[in-house]
Amino acid sequence: MHYAAARYFAREGHLTVPRKHIETIALGGDGQAQRDVPLKLGTWVDNQRRRATTLTPERMEQLSKVGMRWA
């Protein structure tokens, strides 16, 4: 899901994702059939923010690098 957040941030310039937003990621390639996978990015981002006190410092740093807003 971290990849989806990074993609969204690169495209939109922020990580203020509406809770109901679904990001579609293409998986496969390199000889495998490619398929689109819907990810509930908005729900995931909201959950990460709500659980910020339980995340490791390393995880918080990773998410901050892709534009996570904690407040």
Predicted model as a PDB file, atoms N, CA, C, CB and O in Angstrom, pLDDT in the B-factor column:
MODEL        1                                                                  
ATOM      1  N   MET A   1       0.830  -1.186   0.000  1.00 71.00           N  
ATOM      2  CA  MET A   1       0.000   0.000   0.000  1.00 71.00           C  
ATOM      3  C   MET A   1       0.880   1.257   0.000  1.00 71.00           C  
ATOM      4  CB  MET A   1      -0.947  -0.006   1.216  1.00 71.00           C  
ATOM      5  O   MET A   1       0.479   2.308  -0.499  1.00 71.00           O  
ATOM      6  N   HIS A   2       2.069   1.130   0.561  1.00 78.00           N  
ATOM      7  CA  HIS A   2       3.008   2.247   0.587  1.00 78.00           C  
ATOM      8  C   HIS A   2       3.265   2.742  -0.836  1.00 78.00           C  
ATOM      9  CB  HIS A   2       4.335   1.831   1.266  1.00 78.00           C  
ATOM     10  O   HIS A   2       3.374   3.946  -1.065  1.00 78.00           O  
ATOM     11  N   TYR A   3       3.360   1.815  -1.789  1.00 85.00           N  
ATOM     12  CA  TYR A   3       3.580   2.160  -3.199  1.00 85.00           C  
ATOM     13  C   TYR A   3       2.420   2.983  -3.739  1.00 85.00           C  
ATOM     14  CB  TYR A   3       3.765   0.889  -4.046  1.00 85.00           C  
ATOM     15  O   TYR A   3       2.633   3.958  -4.459  1.00 85.00           O  
ATOM     16  N   ALA A   4       1.199   2.598  -3.398  1.00 89.00           N  
ATOM     17  CA  ALA A   4       0.014   3.329  -3.859  1.00 89.00           C  
ATOM     18  C   ALA A   4       0.007   4.742  -3.288  1.00 89.00           C  
ATOM     19  CB  ALA A   4      -1.278   2.585  -3.455  1.00 89.00           C  
ATOM     20  O   ALA A   4      -0.362   5.688  -3.983  1.00 89.00           O  
ATOM     21  N   ALA A   5       0.411   4.892  -2.029  1.00 89.00           N  
ATOM     22  CA  ALA A   5       0.468   6.215  -1.408  1.00 89.00           C  
ATOM     23  C   ALA A   5       1.520   7.084  -2.104  1.00 89.00           C  
ATOM     24  CB  ALA A   5       0.783   6.093   0.103  1.00 89.00           C  
ATOM     25  O   ALA A   5       1.288   8.268  -2.351  1.00 89.00           O  
ATOM     26  N   ALA A   6       2.668   6.496  -2.416  1.00 88.00           N  
ATOM     27  CA  ALA A   6       3.723   7.237  -3.104  1.00 88.00           C  
ATOM     28  C   ALA A   6       3.268   7.664  -4.496  1.00 88.00           C  
ATOM     29  CB  ALA A   6       4.997   6.389  -3.202  1.00 88.00           C  
ATOM     30  O   ALA A   6       3.545   8.782  -4.930  1.00 88.00           O  
ATOM     31  N   ARG A   7       2.573   6.775  -5.186  1.00 89.00           N  
ATOM     32  CA  ARG A   7       2.049   7.109  -6.519  1.00 89.00           C  
ATOM     33  C   ARG A   7       1.048   8.247  -6.448  1.00 89.00           C  
ATOM     34  CB  ARG A   7       1.394   5.884  -7.161  1.00 89.00           C  
ATOM     35  O   ARG A   7       1.097   9.180  -7.249  1.00 89.00           O  
ATOM     36  N   TYR A   8       0.142   8.166  -5.487  1.00 92.00           N  
ATOM     37  CA  TYR A   8      -0.880   9.198  -5.320  1.00 92.00           C  
ATOM     38  C   TYR A   8      -0.214  10.545  -5.023  1.00 92.00           C  
ATOM     39  CB  TYR A   8      -1.868   8.814  -4.183  1.00 92.00           C  
ATOM     40  O   TYR A   8      -0.583  11.566  -5.602  1.00 92.00           O  
ATOM     41  N   PHE A   9       0.769  10.540  -4.115  1.00 90.00           N  
ATOM     42  CA  PHE A   9       1.469  11.767  -3.758  1.00 90.00           C  
ATOM     43  C   PHE A   9       2.188  12.361  -4.962  1.00 90.00           C  
ATOM     44  CB  PHE A   9       2.464  11.501  -2.631  1.00 90.00           C  
ATOM     45  O   PHE A   9       2.142  13.574  -5.173  1.00 90.00           O  
ATOM     46  N   ALA A  10       2.849  11.526  -5.753  1.00 91.00           N  
ATOM     47  CA  ALA A  10       3.567  12.010  -6.935  1.00 91.00           C  
ATOM     48  C   ALA A  10       2.610  12.629  -7.947  1.00 91.00           C  
ATOM     49  CB  ALA A  10       4.353  10.868  -7.587  1.00 91.00           C  
ATOM     50  O   ALA A  10       2.943  13.618  -8.599  1.00 91.00           O  
ATOM     51  N   ARG A  11       1.449  12.057  -8.074  1.00 92.00           N  
ATOM     52  CA  ARG A  11       0.468  12.542  -9.045  1.00 92.00           C  
ATOM     53  C   ARG A  11      -0.267  13.787  -8.550  1.00 92.00           C  
ATOM     54  CB  ARG A  11      -0.537  11.445  -9.361  1.00 92.00           C  
ATOM     55  O   ARG A  11      -0.470  14.734  -9.310  1.00 92.00           O  
ATOM     56  N   GLU A  12      -0.670  13.785  -7.264  1.00 92.00           N  
ATOM     57  CA  GLU A  12      -1.517  14.853  -6.734  1.00 92.00           C  
ATOM     58  C   GLU A  12      -0.753  15.939  -5.973  1.00 92.00           C  
ATOM     59  CB  GLU A  12      -2.550  14.261  -5.833  1.00 92.00           C  
ATOM     60  O   GLU A  12      -1.248  17.056  -5.820  1.00 92.00           O  
ATOM     61  N   GLY A  13       0.454  15.612  -5.496  1.00 90.00           N  
ATOM     62  CA  GLY A  13       1.240  16.585  -4.751  1.00 90.00           C  
ATOM     63  C   GLY A  13       0.883  16.673  -3.279  1.00 90.00           C  
ATOM     64  O   GLY A  13       1.387  17.549  -2.576  1.00 90.00           O  
ATOM     65  N   HIS A  14       0.028  15.789  -2.798  1.00 87.00           N  
ATOM     66  CA  HIS A  14      -0.373  15.750  -1.391  1.00 87.00           C  
ATOM     67  C   HIS A  14      -0.877  14.352  -1.075  1.00 87.00           C  
ATOM     68  CB  HIS A  14      -1.468  16.824  -1.077  1.00 87.00           C  
ATOM     69  O   HIS A  14      -1.073  13.532  -1.972  1.00 87.00           O  
ATOM     70  N   LEU A  15      -1.083  14.092   0.198  1.00 88.00           N  
ATOM     71  CA  LEU A  15      -1.608  12.796   0.619  1.00 88.00           C  
ATOM     72  C   LEU A  15      -2.879  13.004   1.449  1.00 88.00           C  
ATOM     73  CB  LEU A  15      -0.541  12.006   1.433  1.00 88.00           C  
ATOM     74  O   LEU A  15      -3.151  12.265   2.395  1.00 88.00           O  
ATOM     75  N   THR A  16      -3.638  14.016   1.073  1.00 89.00           N  
ATOM     76  CA  THR A  16      -4.943  14.245   1.688  1.00 89.00           C  
ATOM     77  C   THR A  16      -5.944  13.461   0.843  1.00 89.00           C  
ATOM     78  CB  THR A  16      -5.312  15.800   1.764  1.00 89.00           C  
ATOM     79  O   THR A  16      -6.586  14.001  -0.058  1.00 89.00           O  
ATOM     80  N   VAL A  17      -6.055  12.197   1.156  1.00 91.00           N  
ATOM     81  CA  VAL A  17      -6.845  11.265   0.349  1.00 91.00           C  
ATOM     82  C   VAL A  17      -8.245  11.144   0.938  1.00 91.00           C  
ATOM     83  CB  VAL A  17      -6.160   9.873   0.277  1.00 91.00           C  
ATOM     84  O   VAL A  17      -8.381  10.880   2.133  1.00 91.00           O  
ATOM     85  N   PRO A  18      -9.288  11.329   0.132  1.00 94.00           N  
ATOM     86  CA  PRO A  18     -10.642  11.098   0.643  1.00 94.00           C  
ATOM     87  C   PRO A  18     -10.779   9.652   1.123  1.00 94.00           C  
ATOM     88  CB  PRO A  18     -11.703  11.410  -0.448  1.00 94.00           C  
ATOM     89  O   PRO A  18     -10.248   8.737   0.495  1.00 94.00           O  
ATOM     90  N   ARG A  19     -11.480   9.448   2.221  1.00 93.00           N  
ATOM     91  CA  ARG A  19     -11.591   8.117   2.830  1.00 93.00           C  
ATOM     92  C   ARG A  19     -12.106   7.065   1.846  1.00 93.00           C  
ATOM     93  CB  ARG A  19     -12.511   8.176   4.039  1.00 93.00           C  
ATOM     94  O   ARG A  19     -11.706   5.904   1.937  1.00 93.00           O  
ATOM     95  N   LYS A  20     -12.962   7.430   0.931  1.00 96.00           N  
ATOM     96  CA  LYS A  20     -13.543   6.453   0.001  1.00 96.00           C  
ATOM     97  C   LYS A  20     -12.735   6.283  -1.297  1.00 96.00           C  
ATOM     98  CB  LYS A  20     -14.956   6.868  -0.344  1.00 96.00           C  
ATOM     99  O   LYS A  20     -13.164   5.571  -2.204  1.00 96.00           O  
ATOM    100  N   HIS A  21     -11.580   6.928  -1.381  1.00 95.00           N  
ATOM    101  CA  HIS A  21     -10.774   6.854  -2.608  1.00 95.00           C  
ATOM    102  C   HIS A  21     -10.218   5.449  -2.818  1.00 95.00           C  
ATOM    103  CB  HIS A  21      -9.623   7.870  -2.555  1.00 95.00           C  
ATOM    104  O   HIS A  21      -9.726   4.816  -1.884  1.00 95.00           O  
ATOM    105  N   ILE A  22     -10.303   4.981  -4.042  1.00 96.00           N  
ATOM    106  CA  ILE A  22      -9.729   3.684  -4.433  1.00 96.00           C  
ATOM    107  C   ILE A  22      -8.682   3.935  -5.510  1.00 96.00           C  
ATOM    108  CB  ILE A  22     -10.841   2.689  -4.948  1.00 96.00           C  
ATOM    109  O   ILE A  22      -8.976   4.518  -6.554  1.00 96.00           O  
ATOM    110  N   GLU A  23      -7.469   3.494  -5.247  1.00 94.00           N  
ATOM    111  CA  GLU A  23      -6.350   3.616  -6.187  1.00 94.00           C  
ATOM    112  C   GLU A  23      -6.200   2.278  -6.903  1.00 94.00           C  
ATOM    113  CB  GLU A  23      -5.013   4.023  -5.451  1.00 94.00           C  
ATOM    114  O   GLU A  23      -6.140   1.233  -6.255  1.00 94.00           O  
ATOM    115  N   THR A  24      -6.139   2.302  -8.215  1.00 93.00           N  
ATOM    116  CA  THR A  24      -5.992   1.071  -8.986  1.00 93.00           C  
ATOM    117  C   THR A  24      -4.536   0.922  -9.404  1.00 93.00           C  
ATOM    118  CB  THR A  24      -6.930   1.070 -10.229  1.00 93.00           C  
ATOM    119  O   THR A  24      -3.963   1.810 -10.035  1.00 93.00           O  
ATOM    120  N   ILE A  25      -3.955  -0.199  -9.049  1.00 89.00           N  
ATOM    121  CA  ILE A  25      -2.553  -0.496  -9.338  1.00 89.00           C  
ATOM    122  C   ILE A  25      -2.495  -1.659 -10.320  1.00 89.00           C  
ATOM    123  CB  ILE A  25      -1.763  -0.828  -8.032  1.00 89.00           C  
ATOM    124  O   ILE A  25      -3.210  -2.648 -10.161  1.00 89.00           O  
ATOM    125  N   ALA A  26      -1.641  -1.538 -11.336  1.00 87.00           N  
ATOM    126  CA  ALA A  26      -1.439  -2.622 -12.298  1.00 87.00           C  
ATOM    127  C   ALA A  26      -0.337  -3.545 -11.778  1.00 87.00           C  
ATOM    128  CB  ALA A  26      -1.075  -2.059 -13.712  1.00 87.00           C  
ATOM    129  O   ALA A  26       0.780  -3.100 -11.517  1.00 87.00           O  
ATOM    130  N   LEU A  27      -0.652  -4.819 -11.631  1.00 85.00           N  
ATOM    131  CA  LEU A  27       0.318  -5.824 -11.202  1.00 85.00           C  
ATOM    132  C   LEU A  27       0.593  -6.779 -12.343  1.00 85.00           C  
ATOM    133  CB  LEU A  27      -0.187  -6.593  -9.961  1.00 85.00           C  
ATOM    134  O   LEU A  27      -0.248  -6.983 -13.219  1.00 85.00           O  
ATOM    135  N   GLY A  28       1.766  -7.357 -12.324  1.00 80.00           N  
ATOM    136  CA  GLY A  28       2.128  -8.326 -13.350  1.00 80.00           C  
ATOM    137  C   GLY A  28       3.188  -7.756 -14.275  1.00 80.00           C  
ATOM    138  O   GLY A  28       3.960  -6.881 -13.883  1.00 80.00           O  
ATOM    139  N   GLY A  29       3.222  -8.245 -15.480  1.00 72.00           N  
ATOM    140  CA  GLY A  29       4.255  -7.853 -16.424  1.00 72.00           C  
ATOM    141  C   GLY A  29       5.395  -8.852 -16.374  1.00 72.00           C  
ATOM    142  O   GLY A  29       5.291  -9.862 -15.678  1.00 72.00           O  
ATOM    143  N   ASP A  30       6.466  -8.603 -17.083  1.00 74.00           N  
ATOM    144  CA  ASP A  30       7.628  -9.489 -17.145  1.00 74.00           C  
ATOM    145  C   ASP A  30       7.217 -10.935 -17.419  1.00 74.00           C  
ATOM    146  CB  ASP A  30       8.420  -9.410 -15.841  1.00 74.00           C  
ATOM    147  O   ASP A  30       7.649 -11.849 -16.717  1.00 74.00           O  
ATOM    148  N   GLY A  31       6.389 -11.139 -18.431  1.00 74.00           N  
ATOM    149  CA  GLY A  31       5.974 -12.483 -18.803  1.00 74.00           C  
ATOM    150  C   GLY A  31       4.709 -12.951 -18.108  1.00 74.00           C  
ATOM    151  O   GLY A  31       4.159 -13.993 -18.464  1.00 74.00           O  
ATOM    152  N   GLN A  32       4.242 -12.201 -17.125  1.00 77.00           N  
ATOM    153  CA  GLN A  32       3.003 -12.566 -16.432  1.00 77.00           C  
ATOM    154  C   GLN A  32       1.859 -11.715 -16.970  1.00 77.00           C  
ATOM    155  CB  GLN A  32       3.148 -12.383 -14.890  1.00 77.00           C  
ATOM    156  O   GLN A  32       2.068 -10.626 -17.503  1.00 77.00           O  
ATOM    157  N   ALA A  33       0.666 -12.232 -16.819  1.00 82.00           N  
ATOM    158  CA  ALA A  33      -0.503 -11.468 -17.232  1.00 82.00           C  
ATOM    159  C   ALA A  33      -0.656 -10.260 -16.307  1.00 82.00           C  
ATOM    160  CB  ALA A  33      -1.785 -12.354 -17.212  1.00 82.00           C  
ATOM    161  O   ALA A  33      -0.550 -10.378 -15.087  1.00 82.00           O  
ATOM    162  N   GLN A  34      -0.908  -9.103 -16.910  1.00 85.00           N  
ATOM    163  CA  GLN A  34      -1.082  -7.898 -16.114  1.00 85.00           C  
ATOM    164  C   GLN A  34      -2.534  -7.786 -15.676  1.00 85.00           C  
ATOM    165  CB  GLN A  34      -0.653  -6.645 -16.909  1.00 85.00           C  
ATOM    166  O   GLN A  34      -3.449  -8.051 -16.456  1.00 85.00           O  
ATOM    167  N   ARG A  35      -2.739  -7.394 -14.427  1.00 89.00           N  
ATOM    168  CA  ARG A  35      -4.097  -7.230 -13.938  1.00 89.00           C  
ATOM    169  C   ARG A  35      -4.163  -5.981 -13.063  1.00 89.00           C  
ATOM    170  CB  ARG A  35      -4.561  -8.486 -13.151  1.00 89.00           C  
ATOM    171  O   ARG A  35      -3.187  -5.621 -12.405  1.00 89.00           O  
ATOM    172  N   ASP A  36      -5.303  -5.335 -13.063  1.00 91.00           N  
ATOM    173  CA  ASP A  36      -5.518  -4.154 -12.242  1.00 91.00           C  
ATOM    174  C   ASP A  36      -6.087  -4.575 -10.900  1.00 91.00           C  
ATOM    175  CB  ASP A  36      -6.457  -3.152 -12.946  1.00 91.00           C  
ATOM    176  O   ASP A  36      -7.024  -5.371 -10.830  1.00 91.00           O  
ATOM    177  N   VAL A  37      -5.510  -4.033  -9.833  1.00 91.00           N  
ATOM    178  CA  VAL A  37      -5.929  -4.371  -8.480  1.00 91.00           C  
ATOM    179  C   VAL A  37      -6.401  -3.083  -7.800  1.00 91.00           C  
ATOM    180  CB  VAL A  37      -4.762  -5.054  -7.672  1.00 91.00           C  
ATOM    181  O   VAL A  37      -5.636  -2.126  -7.684  1.00 91.00           O  
ATOM    182  N   PRO A  38      -7.656  -3.057  -7.351  1.00 94.00           N  
ATOM    183  CA  PRO A  38      -8.137  -1.861  -6.640  1.00 94.00           C  
ATOM    184  C   PRO A  38      -7.689  -1.901  -5.180  1.00 94.00           C  
ATOM    185  CB  PRO A  38      -9.687  -1.756  -6.724  1.00 94.00           C  
ATOM    186  O   PRO A  38      -7.835  -2.921  -4.507  1.00 94.00           O  
ATOM    187  N   LEU A  39      -7.143  -0.782  -4.698  1.00 93.00           N  
ATOM    188  CA  LEU A  39      -6.695  -0.672  -3.314  1.00 93.00           C  
ATOM    189  C   LEU A  39      -7.459   0.467  -2.643  1.00 93.00           C  
ATOM    190  CB  LEU A  39      -5.152  -0.435  -3.236  1.00 93.00           C  
ATOM    191  O   LEU A  39      -7.578   1.554  -3.208  1.00 93.00           O  
ATOM    192  N   LYS A  40      -7.969   0.224  -1.459  1.00 95.00           N  
ATOM    193  CA  LYS A  40      -8.721   1.236  -0.718  1.00 95.00           C  
ATOM    194  C   LYS A  40      -7.729   2.163  -0.022  1.00 95.00           C  
ATOM    195  CB  LYS A  40      -9.695   0.576   0.317  1.00 95.00           C  
ATOM    196  O   LYS A  40      -7.532   2.091   1.191  1.00 95.00           O  
ATOM    197  N   LEU A  41      -7.114   3.029  -0.811  1.00 95.00           N  
ATOM    198  CA  LEU A  41      -6.053   3.895  -0.311  1.00 95.00           C  
ATOM    199  C   LEU A  41      -6.563   4.872   0.741  1.00 95.00           C  
ATOM    200  CB  LEU A  41      -5.420   4.657  -1.457  1.00 95.00           C  
ATOM    201  O   LEU A  41      -5.884   5.103   1.741  1.00 95.00           O  
ATOM    202  N   GLY A  42      -7.724   5.439   0.542  1.00 94.00           N  
ATOM    203  CA  GLY A  42      -8.270   6.401   1.496  1.00 94.00           C  
ATOM    204  C   GLY A  42      -8.464   5.797   2.872  1.00 94.00           C  
ATOM    205  O   GLY A  42      -8.127   6.421   3.878  1.00 94.00           O  
ATOM    206  N   THR A  43      -8.993   4.609   2.926  1.00 94.00           N  
ATOM    207  CA  THR A  43      -9.204   3.916   4.196  1.00 94.00           C  
ATOM    208  C   THR A  43      -7.862   3.599   4.844  1.00 94.00           C  
ATOM    209  CB  THR A  43     -10.022   2.623   3.987  1.00 94.00           C  
ATOM    210  O   THR A  43      -7.694   3.773   6.051  1.00 94.00           O  
ATOM    211  N   TRP A  44      -6.914   3.136   4.045  1.00 93.00           N  
ATOM    212  CA  TRP A  44      -5.601   2.787   4.564  1.00 93.00           C  
ATOM    213  C   TRP A  44      -4.900   4.008   5.163  1.00 93.00           C  
ATOM    214  CB  TRP A  44      -4.743   2.177   3.458  1.00 93.00           C  
ATOM    215  O   TRP A  44      -4.352   3.931   6.263  1.00 93.00           O  
ATOM    216  N   VAL A  45      -4.917   5.140   4.439  1.00 92.00           N  
ATOM    217  CA  VAL A  45      -4.276   6.362   4.930  1.00 92.00           C  
ATOM    218  C   VAL A  45      -4.922   6.800   6.244  1.00 92.00           C  
ATOM    219  CB  VAL A  45      -4.374   7.497   3.874  1.00 92.00           C  
ATOM    220  O   VAL A  45      -4.226   7.149   7.197  1.00 92.00           O  
ATOM    221  N   ASP A  46      -6.238   6.780   6.292  1.00 92.00           N  
ATOM    222  CA  ASP A  46      -6.948   7.157   7.510  1.00 92.00           C  
ATOM    223  C   ASP A  46      -6.559   6.245   8.679  1.00 92.00           C  
ATOM    224  CB  ASP A  46      -8.466   7.103   7.277  1.00 92.00           C  
ATOM    225  O   ASP A  46      -6.335   6.721   9.792  1.00 92.00           O  
ATOM    226  N   ASN A  47      -6.482   4.956   8.429  1.00 92.00           N  
ATOM    227  CA  ASN A  47      -6.102   4.000   9.475  1.00 92.00           C  
ATOM    228  C   ASN A  47      -4.667   4.235   9.961  1.00 92.00           C  
ATOM    229  CB  ASN A  47      -6.248   2.563   8.956  1.00 92.00           C  
ATOM    230  O   ASN A  47      -4.396   4.136  11.157  1.00 92.00           O  
ATOM    231  N   GLN A  48      -3.756   4.543   9.046  1.00 91.00           N  
ATOM    232  CA  GLN A  48      -2.369   4.804   9.443  1.00 91.00           C  
ATOM    233  C   GLN A  48      -2.300   6.019  10.355  1.00 91.00           C  
ATOM    234  CB  GLN A  48      -1.476   5.016   8.204  1.00 91.00           C  
ATOM    235  O   GLN A  48      -1.568   6.020  11.345  1.00 91.00           O  
ATOM    236  N   ARG A  49      -3.057   7.046  10.023  1.00 91.00           N  
ATOM    237  CA  ARG A  49      -3.066   8.254  10.857  1.00 91.00           C  
ATOM    238  C   ARG A  49      -3.640   7.963  12.235  1.00 91.00           C  
ATOM    239  CB  ARG A  49      -3.872   9.369  10.180  1.00 91.00           C  
ATOM    240  O   ARG A  49      -3.115   8.437  13.242  1.00 91.00           O  
ATOM    241  N   ARG A  50      -4.708   7.192  12.283  1.00 92.00           N  
ATOM    242  CA  ARG A  50      -5.339   6.875  13.567  1.00 92.00           C  
ATOM    243  C   ARG A  50      -4.435   6.003  14.443  1.00 92.00           C  
ATOM    244  CB  ARG A  50      -6.677   6.167  13.335  1.00 92.00           C  
ATOM    245  O   ARG A  50      -4.504   6.068  15.670  1.00 92.00           O  
ATOM    246  N   ARG A  51      -3.605   5.205  13.821  1.00 92.00           N  
ATOM    247  CA  ARG A  51      -2.728   4.285  14.552  1.00 92.00           C  
ATOM    248  C   ARG A  51      -1.304   4.822  14.696  1.00 92.00           C  
ATOM    249  CB  ARG A  51      -2.694   2.938  13.852  1.00 92.00           C  
ATOM    250  O   ARG A  51      -0.381   4.062  14.989  1.00 92.00           O  
ATOM    251  N   ALA A  52      -1.125   6.098  14.495  1.00 92.00           N  
ATOM    252  CA  ALA A  52       0.213   6.697  14.497  1.00 92.00           C  
ATOM    253  C   ALA A  52       0.974   6.418  15.786  1.00 92.00           C  
ATOM    254  CB  ALA A  52       0.111   8.190  14.284  1.00 92.00           C  
ATOM    255  O   ALA A  52       2.195   6.262  15.751  1.00 92.00           O  
ATOM    256  N   THR A  53       0.294   6.354  16.905  1.00 92.00           N  
ATOM    257  CA  THR A  53       0.981   6.134  18.181  1.00 92.00           C  
ATOM    258  C   THR A  53       1.545   4.722  18.299  1.00 92.00           C  
ATOM    259  CB  THR A  53       0.033   6.400  19.335  1.00 92.00           C  
ATOM    260  O   THR A  53       2.427   4.478  19.123  1.00 92.00           O  
ATOM    261  N   THR A  54       1.048   3.787  17.485  1.00 94.00           N  
ATOM    262  CA  THR A  54       1.527   2.406  17.553  1.00 94.00           C  
ATOM    263  C   THR A  54       2.512   2.060  16.436  1.00 94.00           C  
ATOM    264  CB  THR A  54       0.355   1.458  17.501  1.00 94.00           C  
ATOM    265  O   THR A  54       3.068   0.961  16.429  1.00 94.00           O  
ATOM    266  N   LEU A  55       2.733   2.968  15.504  1.00 92.00           N  
ATOM    267  CA  LEU A  55       3.667   2.707  14.408  1.00 92.00           C  
ATOM    268  C   LEU A  55       5.103   2.874  14.879  1.00 92.00           C  
ATOM    269  CB  LEU A  55       3.386   3.643  13.221  1.00 92.00           C  
ATOM    270  O   LEU A  55       5.387   3.674  15.770  1.00 92.00           O  
ATOM    271  N   THR A  56       5.998   2.117  14.275  1.00 94.00           N  
ATOM    272  CA  THR A  56       7.413   2.257  14.604  1.00 94.00           C  
ATOM    273  C   THR A  56       7.941   3.573  14.029  1.00 94.00           C  
ATOM    274  CB  THR A  56       8.231   1.050  14.059  1.00 94.00           C  
ATOM    275  O   THR A  56       7.387   4.087  13.058  1.00 94.00           O  
ATOM    276  N   PRO A  57       8.994   4.114  14.613  1.00 93.00           N  
ATOM    277  CA  PRO A  57       9.581   5.344  14.060  1.00 93.00           C  
ATOM    278  C   PRO A  57      10.007   5.166  12.592  1.00 93.00           C  
ATOM    279  CB  PRO A  57      10.792   5.774  14.906  1.00 93.00           C  
ATOM    280  O   PRO A  57       9.901   6.093  11.789  1.00 93.00           O  
ATOM    281  N   GLU A  58      10.487   3.965  12.260  1.00 93.00           N  
ATOM    282  CA  GLU A  58      10.904   3.708  10.873  1.00 93.00           C  
ATOM    283  C   GLU A  58       9.713   3.795   9.925  1.00 93.00           C  
ATOM    284  CB  GLU A  58      11.572   2.321  10.755  1.00 93.00           C  
ATOM    285  O   GLU A  58       9.813   4.364   8.838  1.00 93.00           O  
ATOM    286  N   ARG A  59       8.583   3.225  10.348  1.00 90.00           N  
ATOM    287  CA  ARG A  59       7.381   3.252   9.511  1.00 90.00           C  
ATOM    288  C   ARG A  59       6.863   4.677   9.360  1.00 90.00           C  
ATOM    289  CB  ARG A  59       6.286   2.349  10.108  1.00 90.00           C  
ATOM    290  O   ARG A  59       6.442   5.076   8.275  1.00 90.00           O  
ATOM    291  N   MET A  60       6.893   5.441  10.445  1.00 91.00           N  
ATOM    292  CA  MET A  60       6.455   6.835  10.372  1.00 91.00           C  
ATOM    293  C   MET A  60       7.350   7.632   9.432  1.00 91.00           C  
ATOM    294  CB  MET A  60       6.452   7.474  11.769  1.00 91.00           C  
ATOM    295  O   MET A  60       6.871   8.494   8.695  1.00 91.00           O  
ATOM    296  N   GLU A  61       8.645   7.346   9.456  1.00 91.00           N  
ATOM    297  CA  GLU A  61       9.577   8.040   8.563  1.00 91.00           C  
ATOM    298  C   GLU A  61       9.289   7.681   7.104  1.00 91.00           C  
ATOM    299  CB  GLU A  61      11.039   7.685   8.923  1.00 91.00           C  
ATOM    300  O   GLU A  61       9.292   8.556   6.238  1.00 91.00           O  
ATOM    301  N   GLN A  62       9.039   6.396   6.829  1.00 87.00           N  
ATOM    302  CA  GLN A  62       8.709   5.973   5.463  1.00 87.00           C  
ATOM    303  C   GLN A  62       7.473   6.709   4.962  1.00 87.00           C  
ATOM    304  CB  GLN A  62       8.481   4.447   5.403  1.00 87.00           C  
ATOM    305  O   GLN A  62       7.457   7.219   3.842  1.00 87.00           O  
ATOM    306  N   LEU A  63       6.453   6.759   5.783  1.00 87.00           N  
ATOM    307  CA  LEU A  63       5.206   7.403   5.380  1.00 87.00           C  
ATOM    308  C   LEU A  63       5.361   8.913   5.259  1.00 87.00           C  
ATOM    309  CB  LEU A  63       4.104   7.076   6.371  1.00 87.00           C  
ATOM    310  O   LEU A  63       4.748   9.530   4.388  1.00 87.00           O  
ATOM    311  N   SER A  64       6.163   9.507   6.110  1.00 88.00           N  
ATOM    312  CA  SER A  64       6.409  10.944   6.031  1.00 88.00           C  
ATOM    313  C   SER A  64       7.102  11.305   4.722  1.00 88.00           C  
ATOM    314  CB  SER A  64       7.254  11.410   7.222  1.00 88.00           C  
ATOM    315  O   SER A  64       6.846  12.363   4.146  1.00 88.00           O  
ATOM    316  N   LYS A  65       7.985  10.417   4.254  1.00 85.00           N  
ATOM    317  CA  LYS A  65       8.698  10.673   3.006  1.00 85.00           C  
ATOM    318  C   LYS A  65       7.767  10.709   1.795  1.00 85.00           C  
ATOM    319  CB  LYS A  65       9.762   9.619   2.798  1.00 85.00           C  
ATOM    320  O   LYS A  65       8.082  11.348   0.791  1.00 85.00           O  
ATOM    321  N   VAL A  66       6.631  10.032   1.882  1.00 82.00           N  
ATOM    322  CA  VAL A  66       5.693  10.043   0.761  1.00 82.00           C  
ATOM    323  C   VAL A  66       4.553  11.046   1.011  1.00 82.00           C  
ATOM    324  CB  VAL A  66       5.119   8.625   0.529  1.00 82.00           C  
ATOM    325  O   VAL A  66       3.515  10.999   0.351  1.00 82.00           O  
ATOM    326  N   GLY A  67       4.767  11.949   1.975  1.00 82.00           N  
ATOM    327  CA  GLY A  67       3.811  13.039   2.155  1.00 82.00           C  
ATOM    328  C   GLY A  67       2.724  12.828   3.191  1.00 82.00           C  
ATOM    329  O   GLY A  67       1.732  13.557   3.184  1.00 82.00           O  
ATOM    330  N   MET A  68       2.874  11.863   4.079  1.00 87.00           N  
ATOM    331  CA  MET A  68       1.850  11.629   5.095  1.00 87.00           C  
ATOM    332  C   MET A  68       1.746  12.846   6.007  1.00 87.00           C  
ATOM    333  CB  MET A  68       2.169  10.357   5.918  1.00 87.00           C  
ATOM    334  O   MET A  68       2.750  13.356   6.503  1.00 87.00           O  
ATOM    335  N   ARG A  69       0.535  13.293   6.216  1.00 82.00           N  
ATOM    336  CA  ARG A  69       0.238  14.389   7.127  1.00 82.00           C  
ATOM    337  C   ARG A  69      -0.283  13.758   8.405  1.00 82.00           C  
ATOM    338  CB  ARG A  69      -0.802  15.408   6.512  1.00 82.00           C  
ATOM    339  O   ARG A  69      -1.273  13.027   8.373  1.00 82.00           O  
ATOM    340  N   TRP A  70       0.371  14.028   9.534  1.00 79.00           N  
ATOM    341  CA  TRP A  70       0.020  13.340  10.782  1.00 79.00           C  
ATOM    342  C   TRP A  70      -1.002  14.069  11.636  1.00 79.00           C  
ATOM    343  CB  TRP A  70       1.246  13.122  11.588  1.00 79.00           C  
ATOM    344  O   TRP A  70      -1.649  13.450  12.480  1.00 79.00           O  
ATOM    345  N   ALA A  71      -1.155  15.332  11.442  1.00 70.00           N  
ATOM    346  CA  ALA A  71      -2.118  16.076  12.283  1.00 70.00           C  
ATOM    347  C   ALA A  71      -3.440  16.300  11.582  1.00 70.00           C  
ATOM    348  CB  ALA A  71      -1.537  17.417  12.693  1.00 70.00           C  
ATOM    349  O   ALA A  71      -4.347  16.906  12.153  1.00 70.00           O  
TER     350      ALA A  71                                                      
ENDMDL                                                                          
END                                                                             
